[in-house]
Amino acid sequence: MKSPTDFHHVDATGSTNEDLLAQFRAGRIPMALLSDDQRAGRGRLGRRWHNDAPAAVAGSGTSPVQAMLGSIPQVWAIGERGVSLVPFAAGMAVLDVVAASVGPRIAPSIGLGWPNDVLVSRNGRWRKLAGILVETAPVTSPVTPSQPAVGVVIGVGLNL
């Protein structure tokens, strides 16, 4: 799986996953999408995933960032090995980034909740730190247009 090098940022959207899936369905290969606010995001089983409206920091006039919300597109040839492992690989990648960011003292309290959650242990309880939702749409392969392909969208919501 090749990571995208370009991304698009929007202040708000309904769902970053749905935005990229719509582009795939329209025959375009989208770039990664990041959003400060997601109003119709969803998790596994259609559960709502959103960024609560942040309160302004007293006296600053600015709001603290509460979550990182975004989606990454990939194109896989139909039948290509490994596509079924994308949700697990995405979870492991987010887990690795979070563990590296928090340092070795806190990293042991972070784990992967099967199949799509990154969890952190706080006060003896596991709490959700990130959710990952992988969805697909049929596409025309940009490399070999005659070969059927699938557009894979990896959405991540990371509580900050």
C-alpha positions as CSV (number, residue, x, y, z in Angstrom):
1,M,0.0,0.0,0.0
2,K,1.5,3.3,-1.1
3,S,0.7,6.4,1.1
4,P,-0.5,9.5,-0.6
5,T,1.8,12.5,-0.6
6,D,-0.8,15.1,-1.2
7,F,-3.9,16.0,0.9
8,H,-6.7,18.4,0.9
9,H,-7.9,20.2,4.1
10,V,-11.4,21.5,4.7
11,D,-12.7,23.3,7.8
12,A,-15.9,21.2,7.9
13,T,-17.6,18.4,6.0
14,G,-20.2,15.8,6.5
15,S,-17.9,12.8,6.4
16,T,-14.4,12.5,5.0
17,N,-14.9,8.9,4.1
18,E,-18.1,9.7,2.2
19,D,-16.4,12.6,0.4
20,L,-13.7,10.2,-0.9
21,L,-16.1,7.4,-1.7
22,A,-18.2,9.9,-3.8
23,Q,-15.1,10.9,-5.8
24,F,-14.3,7.2,-6.4
25,R,-17.9,6.6,-7.6
26,A,-17.6,9.6,-9.9
27,G,-14.5,8.1,-11.6
28,R,-11.9,10.2,-9.9
29,I,-9.0,9.1,-7.8
30,P,-9.1,11.4,-4.7
31,M,-6.3,12.7,-2.5
32,A,-6.2,12.3,1.3
33,L,-8.7,14.6,3.1
34,L,-8.4,16.2,6.5
35,S,-11.2,18.1,8.3
36,D,-11.4,20.1,11.5
37,D,-15.1,19.3,11.9
38,Q,-17.1,16.3,10.7
39,R,-20.9,16.5,11.0
40,A,-22.0,13.2,9.6
41,G,-19.1,10.9,10.3
42,R,-19.8,7.4,11.2
43,G,-18.0,4.4,12.7
44,R,-18.5,0.7,12.4
45,L,-22.2,-0.4,12.4
46,G,-23.3,3.1,11.4
47,R,-22.4,4.6,14.8
48,R,-22.0,8.4,14.8
49,W,-18.4,9.7,14.9
50,H,-18.0,13.4,15.3
51,N,-15.9,16.2,16.7
52,D,-17.8,18.0,19.5
53,A,-18.0,21.7,19.1
54,P,-14.9,22.9,21.0
55,A,-15.2,25.6,23.5
56,A,-13.1,28.7,23.1
57,V,-10.0,28.9,25.3
58,A,-10.7,31.7,27.8
59,G,-9.4,35.0,26.6
60,S,-7.8,33.7,23.4
61,G,-10.8,33.6,21.1
62,T,-9.6,30.3,19.7
63,S,-10.8,26.8,20.1
64,P,-8.6,23.9,21.1
65,V,-8.4,21.1,18.6
66,Q,-10.2,18.0,20.0
67,A,-9.7,15.5,17.2
68,M,-7.8,14.7,14.0
69,L,-10.3,13.6,11.4
70,G,-9.3,12.4,8.0
71,S,-9.5,9.7,5.3
72,I,-6.8,8.2,3.0
73,P,-7.7,6.7,-0.4
74,Q,-6.0,3.6,-1.9
75,V,-6.6,1.7,-5.2
76,W,-6.3,-2.1,-5.2
77,A,-6.7,-4.4,-8.1
78,I,-9.6,-6.9,-7.6
79,G,-8.1,-10.1,-6.3
80,E,-4.8,-8.5,-5.2
81,R,-3.6,-10.1,-2.0
82,G,-3.7,-8.1,1.2
83,V,-6.7,-5.9,0.7
84,S,-8.6,-7.8,3.4
85,L,-5.8,-6.9,5.9
86,V,-6.2,-3.1,5.4
87,P,-8.3,-2.6,8.5
88,F,-5.8,-4.4,10.7
89,A,-2.8,-2.7,9.0
90,A,-4.5,0.7,9.5
91,G,-5.1,0.0,13.2
92,M,-1.5,-1.1,13.7
93,A,-0.2,2.1,11.9
94,V,-2.3,4.4,14.1
95,L,-1.2,2.4,17.1
96,D,2.4,2.9,16.1
97,V,2.1,6.6,15.5
98,V,0.3,7.2,18.8
99,A,2.8,5.1,20.8
100,A,5.7,6.9,19.2
101,S,4.1,10.3,20.0
102,V,3.4,9.6,23.6
103,G,6.8,8.1,24.5
104,P,8.0,4.9,26.2
105,R,6.5,5.7,29.6
106,I,2.9,5.9,28.3
107,A,3.1,3.6,25.3
108,P,2.5,0.3,27.2
109,S,-1.0,1.6,28.2
110,I,-2.1,1.9,24.5
111,G,-3.5,-1.1,22.7
112,L,-5.5,-2.2,19.6
113,G,-9.2,-3.0,20.2
114,W,-10.2,-5.5,17.5
115,P,-10.9,-4.7,14.7
116,N,-10.9,-0.9,14.5
117,D,-10.2,0.9,17.7
118,V,-7.0,2.2,19.4
119,L,-7.5,2.2,23.1
120,V,-5.7,3.8,26.1
121,S,-5.8,2.5,29.7
122,R,-6.7,5.3,32.1
123,N,-7.5,4.7,35.8
124,G,-7.8,0.9,35.1
125,R,-10.3,1.3,32.3
126,W,-9.8,1.1,28.6
127,R,-11.0,4.2,26.7
128,K,-11.3,4.8,23.0
129,L,-8.6,7.0,21.6
130,A,-9.1,6.5,17.9
131,G,-11.6,4.8,15.6
132,I,-10.8,3.5,12.1
133,L,-13.4,2.8,9.4
134,V,-12.4,1.2,6.1
135,E,-14.9,1.3,3.2
136,T,-14.7,0.5,-0.5
137,A,-16.2,1.5,-3.8
138,P,-15.6,0.0,-7.3
139,V,-13.2,2.1,-9.5
140,T,-11.3,2.0,-12.8
141,S,-7.7,1.4,-12.1
142,P,-5.5,4.4,-13.1
143,V,-2.7,2.0,-14.0
144,T,-4.5,-0.7,-15.9
145,P,-8.0,0.6,-16.9
146,S,-9.1,-2.8,-18.3
147,Q,-8.5,-4.4,-14.9
148,P,-11.3,-4.1,-12.3
149,A,-10.2,-2.4,-9.1
150,V,-11.6,-1.3,-5.8
151,G,-11.2,2.1,-4.1
152,V,-10.3,1.7,-0.5
153,V,-11.0,4.6,1.9
154,I,-9.3,4.5,5.3
155,G,-11.0,6.9,7.7
156,V,-9.4,7.8,11.1
157,G,-10.8,9.8,13.9
158,L,-8.2,10.4,16.6
159,N,-9.2,12.0,19.9
160,L,-6.6,14.5,21.0
